[in-house]
Amino acid sequence: MKLNIRYTISKVLGLALVLGVFGCSDFLDEQDPSNLQPESFYTTATHAESAIAAVYADARFVGDGAGIFSSNWQFLLAPTGTTTTETAQNSDLNNLYSLSFDDNTLHIRNWWRGVYKVIANANLVLENVPGIDMDEGQKNQILGEAKFLRAWAYFYAVRLWGDVPLITTPQSATSEDFFPSRAPQSEVYSLIVNDLLEAENAGLPWTDESGRVSQSAVKTLLAKVYLTMAGFPLNETARYADAASKAKEIIDNPGPLRLFDTYGEVHDETLNNMGEHIFSLQYNNLIGDNPMGNMFPNFQPVTYRGPSGTGSTIPQIDFYNSFDDGDLRKQNRDGWFYTSYYTNGSGELFELGKPYIFKHFNVIANGTEGVEGTAKDNLNVPIFRYAEVLLIYAEAANEVGGPTQDALDALTAIRDRAQLTTGDLGSFNQQTFREAVWTERWHELCFEMKLWFDMVRLRKVYNSTNGQFDDFIGHVNLNSDQALQEKHYLFPLPEQEIINSPNLTQNQGY
């Protein structure tokens, strides 16, 4: 049975809710045998497929709303200094831009609840699916997907909050650790790595155009985890070799994975889950449109809807200017930005007055020159692209022993597509190559919820005005003129979570 995540995700069972509801049925003298019970749900392969689909559905919390003119994904963009807002009507989002967020900031609360809901439903799969009498290959793949998704969620949690509750079994009010304490980061990373190593051996396909977790997605996440462990705060520098090795496994045997020839293909919905896309959050108009609409200009007619959009995430102008003028990623409607578009999506070309983010703009849905939009935004949200694998390898290999030809080739592939010239191997030493890769990460992976985590693991921040890298502490975010502080290495735990769970403690500085 092949489950297409994009088209069946709206039909899955909300498992956590179901299991809670049936706990309140003691007043019934009899139970309707046609109703699902906790003990009867996990009995067939169909139940297993529905259970894993629920975990995929939970992962889409990243695109959910976070108050007026804001979405959860903005949480990881606003503090980086690479974006700003021209709407400024969401106080929580404004606090993220100004680095004045606290333990009541809505986006922080939403991310905590989101990642732990993914973890909770993944735990249900891992606890119950092994006992189902079904095809072993299908079972192993579902368990591998659940382990990947649990690792993916914990990887966010440990980078956002540091020590976090480590919950690996389904919970109820009678569970021994119903009020968990925070586990050390090293223990959380140990679980993440173990989950991913087991997922590697789960018989997953190398790629999967239906949107499900693939072998290449597992290896990509594992390479990224190793790269992160090599940096702050763990500083396990031996992990650079692990990161390079794992990324090289993908590069040496890519199969259908490749860099797209053009940047337009990165946000072409007909290429979802293909080519450069290793793993993405799945969106379809029948379930929910692509959630990146807060990047649309402030009530300007760039889409089929006419004057709309909020402009609550736009590029910070100094970051835009930091791209070389010859960088194709900077070119209007060719790369990551646009400075003009077609009236109502398909009419006369008009100037927008400033650059906006084109990276997630769906021309099929919104329209293009002479072609009206479909009004159905089926574009996915990319989580891992092949471009990131190349950059992980280039950075990690250089940290092991300085620049190599293979590492340079990986970096050059990124720059060639941008139509930029790259020096030969002899023109780099370890430090200059290191910063060249970091710069490409800022320019290639911008607006994809990645750069904040680079800032934290490197303790460095790209300075858009001079192209150098500042120390994290003291770096001034140009969109707010505020300096990063030591406390910003981590976010605060939501206040309500600490109130509800007396064993939790707050991060320093909040």
C-alpha angles and dihedrals in degrees: 000000000000115000116204103210095201096059105032102041093093091060099054125117119255092233100185091051093046094051091049095048096053090056088071098059100094091112090068118094091203136022122227103242090213091065121088117249126192091248093048101043101076097058107100140045088248089059090051092051091048091049095053091044088058089058091051089049091052090054089067090074084099089076098043122116123270103193130295115351094352142099134195093253090066088070091079097041105046099063094049096076091231094103139040138179136248094189103051095179097125110080094197092053090046089054090054091051092048095044090239097116120136142183092290097054107129096222091055091050091048094051093049091051092042098053093043092050089055088049093047095052092042088054089053090054093047092048099046111025096068089068096054117107101232142117107311095219092053091046093051092050092051091049090048091052091049092051091050092050093047090049090047091053095045090048088061092044097051093047094047101043108012110216106036137170109281107213118174104163134054112276135219135168089271096052115123092232097038087131099042127191123225114275120218115266091243090061092048091051090048090057092046093052094044092049091051094046089053091046089054088062097045097098095251118165117255091245132003123204091192090071099252124134113281136194091256090053091053092050092047093052091045091051090050092048091052091049090052093047089054090060133051134354099014096035093197092161093180086071090074088075090049091050092049092047094049094046090048090056087064096041094049094049106025098154106188092349115112144137111273114245093233135031090232089068090061089069099033109119092208087067097052111145092006139099109353095009111096099167131358141169105256123238131177130169091236088063107019137329124247104286101219095097094117085077091067114107118268104281096321121143101248097127138053087265092068119223103014141117131088108235089218090141116039131147117277102243096232090052090051090049091051090074113092111256089240093051107115089213088068096050118110111266091345099083138009098321143051130198098179137029145173119280110259088357099294110035133084119339114253135179118252095204095233139026121282132186114275097170094097098029112126108212091185092058098036101036137248137216107327093344120099118224122254092229087227112108105197096161116133125225109245118231100169126019127183088243089068091052089057092049093046089053094046093050097043096045091051091051091053097057113338129276119336131187091252091052091048091049090055092050092044092054089060093047095043090060088051088052091242126142118239125200123240123262094268092059093067136068123189095271097046091045090048092055092043089058092045090052091052090050090056093048100037100039100036118134091022100101093256110100097073089061091049089053091053099044093044097037082220133108129200111246105218095199099057105016092239130119119252126201110264094239108070097015108138117224103223095209091063105016088232126133124231115246134203091258089062092072084085135026123234120263109247110269094230092055091056091047091050095044112043094193093065121096130199126251117255116274098026 
